[in-house]
Amino acid sequence: MRDLDLGDGIVIPGSLLRAATSRAGGPGGQNVNKVETRVTIEVDVDTLPLPDDRKQRIRERLAGRINKLGVLRVTSQAERSQLANRDRALARMEELIADAIAEQEIRKPTRISRAQKTRRLEEKKRRAQTKKLRKIED
C-alpha cells in the first residue's frame, strides 16, 4: 500500500496501514453479490510517527471515526472496483489526518459598526412602513 503524504515533510508509511475488503451494499446486481469491492483502511493512532500533541489532536478531532482500541477507520464503497475504492479510501484518510493535525487559526472577534447597525434598522423601518401601507383597513 502507498505511503500517506500529509505535507510539511510528514509521511505515514504504508506498512502501518491495514486494508480489509468486504461486499458492498446497495444496487449493482451480480457484481455486488459476488465481488468484495468495499475497502476499509485502518491505522492505529498510537503507532503514527507524529508527536504526542498531534496524535492527541487527531483523537479529539476524529473521535467519531476512532474506536475504543484507538484505531482510525475509513471506508469507501462508492466505486465498482476494489482498486478505485482503495485509492479513494487512502485519499480520504490522507485528507482527514492532514486536516486534523493542522493548527487552526484563532478567530479574531469583530464588531458590527454603528453605521451598519443604523442602516439595518433604517431598512427595517422602511420595510415595515411599506407593509403597513399595503394593509387594508376596515
C-alpha positions as CSV (number, residue, x, y, z in Angstrom):
1,M,0.0,0.0,0.0
2,R,1.3,3.5,-0.7
3,D,2.5,5.9,1.9
4,L,0.3,8.8,3.0
5,D,1.9,12.3,2.4
6,L,0.4,14.8,4.9
7,G,2.5,17.7,3.7
8,D,5.3,19.6,5.7
9,G,7.5,16.5,5.2
10,I,5.2,14.3,7.3
11,V,4.8,10.8,5.7
12,I,2.9,7.9,7.2
13,P,4.4,4.6,5.8
14,G,2.1,2.2,4.1
15,S,3.3,-0.6,6.4
16,L,1.3,1.0,9.3
17,L,-2.0,0.8,7.3
18,R,-4.3,-2.2,7.1
19,A,-6.8,-2.8,4.4
20,A,-9.8,-5.1,4.6
21,T,-12.4,-5.8,1.9
22,S,-16.0,-6.8,2.1
23,R,-19.1,-6.9,-0.1
24,A,-20.6,-3.5,-0.7
25,G,-24.3,-2.9,-0.2
26,G,-26.8,-1.2,-2.5
27,P,-27.9,-1.8,-6.1
28,G,-25.5,-3.4,-8.5
29,G,-26.8,-6.9,-9.2
30,Q,-24.4,-9.7,-9.7
31,N,-21.3,-7.6,-9.2
32,V,-22.3,-6.6,-5.7
33,N,-23.3,-10.1,-4.8
34,K,-20.0,-11.7,-5.9
35,V,-17.2,-9.2,-5.6
36,E,-15.8,-7.7,-2.5
37,T,-15.5,-4.0,-3.6
38,R,-15.9,-2.2,-0.2
39,V,-12.5,-1.3,1.2
40,T,-11.8,-0.3,4.8
41,I,-8.4,1.3,5.7
42,E,-7.3,1.2,9.3
43,V,-4.4,2.8,11.2
44,D,-3.6,2.7,14.9
45,V,-3.3,6.3,16.0
46,D,-0.6,5.4,18.7
47,T,1.7,3.9,16.0
48,L,1.7,7.1,13.8
49,P,5.1,8.7,13.5
50,L,3.9,12.0,15.0
51,P,4.5,14.0,18.2
52,D,2.1,13.3,21.1
53,D,0.3,16.7,20.7
54,R,-0.6,15.9,17.1
55,K,-1.8,12.4,18.0
56,Q,-4.0,14.0,20.7
57,R,-5.4,16.5,18.2
58,I,-6.2,13.5,15.8
59,R,-8.0,11.8,18.7
60,E,-10.1,14.9,19.5
61,R,-11.0,15.9,16.0
62,L,-11.7,12.5,14.6
63,A,-13.2,10.9,17.7
64,G,-16.2,9.7,15.8
65,R,-14.1,7.6,13.5
66,I,-11.8,6.1,16.1
67,N,-12.9,3.0,18.1
68,K,-12.1,2.1,21.7
69,L,-8.8,0.5,20.7
70,G,-7.6,3.7,19.1
71,V,-7.9,2.6,15.5
72,L,-8.9,5.2,12.9
73,R,-11.1,3.7,10.2
74,V,-12.1,5.0,6.7
75,T,-14.4,3.0,4.3
76,S,-15.2,3.5,0.7
77,Q,-17.7,1.7,-1.4
78,A,-18.7,4.3,-4.0
79,E,-16.8,2.7,-6.9
80,R,-17.4,-0.6,-8.7
81,S,-13.8,-1.7,-8.4
82,Q,-11.8,-2.6,-5.3
83,L,-8.8,-0.7,-6.6
84,A,-10.7,2.5,-7.1
85,N,-12.3,2.2,-3.7
86,R,-8.9,1.6,-2.1
87,D,-7.4,4.7,-3.8
88,R,-10.4,6.7,-2.7
89,A,-10.2,5.5,1.0
90,L,-6.5,6.3,1.1
91,A,-7.0,9.8,-0.3
92,R,-9.8,10.3,2.3
93,M,-7.6,9.0,5.1
94,E,-4.7,11.3,4.0
95,E,-7.1,14.3,3.9
96,L,-8.7,13.6,7.3
97,I,-5.3,13.2,9.1
98,A,-3.8,16.3,7.4
99,D,-6.8,18.4,8.4
100,A,-6.8,17.0,11.9
101,I,-3.1,17.8,12.6
102,A,-3.2,21.3,11.1
103,E,-3.3,24.1,13.6
104,Q,-6.4,26.1,13.4
105,E,-6.1,29.9,13.4
106,I,-7.6,31.6,16.4
107,R,-10.6,33.6,15.3
108,K,-10.4,37.3,15.9
109,P,-13.7,38.6,17.1
110,T,-15.1,41.5,15.1
111,R,-17.9,44.0,15.8
112,I,-20.6,45.4,13.6
113,S,-20.0,49.1,13.1
114,R,-22.5,51.7,14.3
115,A,-23.2,52.8,10.7
116,Q,-24.1,49.3,9.7
117,K,-26.5,48.9,12.6
118,T,-28.2,52.2,11.8
119,R,-28.5,51.2,8.1
120,R,-30.1,47.9,9.0
121,L,-32.6,49.5,11.4
122,E,-33.5,52.2,8.8
123,E,-34.1,49.4,6.2
124,K,-36.3,47.5,8.7
125,K,-38.3,50.7,9.4
126,R,-38.8,51.3,5.6
127,R,-39.8,47.7,5.1
128,A,-42.3,47.9,8.0
129,Q,-43.8,51.1,6.6
130,T,-44.2,49.5,3.1
131,K,-46.0,46.6,4.6
132,K,-48.2,48.9,6.8
133,L,-49.3,50.8,3.7
134,R,-50.4,47.6,2.0
135,K,-52.7,46.7,4.8
136,I,-56.4,47.1,4.1
137,E,-58.1,48.9,6.9
138,D,-61.7,48.1,7.9
